[in-house]
């Protein structure tokens, strides 16, 4: 399950990190933002991506097990 989660993290991690980086840019604007908030938002998004990737991997694993049990 962890192998699938790591493959999914390659996609989910940068996506959530980018969303986390957009939050300070949206709130403060491009000219007046604090770079520490930008890095913190990106790091928070990447940290949230770890359990999200594992959750998606378990859901996909359950779907694969259910489809293999039917055949």
Phi, psi and omega in degrees: 000326181291329178295316178295321179297322179290324176294318178292329179296332178299328179265315186287323182301303179295330178295310180289328176294321177294320176295320177295327178285335179286336183298307178295328178293325179288323184283311188262345183087169185285326186278337188238018182277159176265129182297330178294324176293323178296313179293319179296320177294320178293319179293322177295318177298320178292324179290323178291333182292337181295305178291331178294318178297319179293321179296316179296321179295319178293321178295316178295321177297320178294321178293321179292321178294322180292322180286329178283336178285333180284333183267000000 
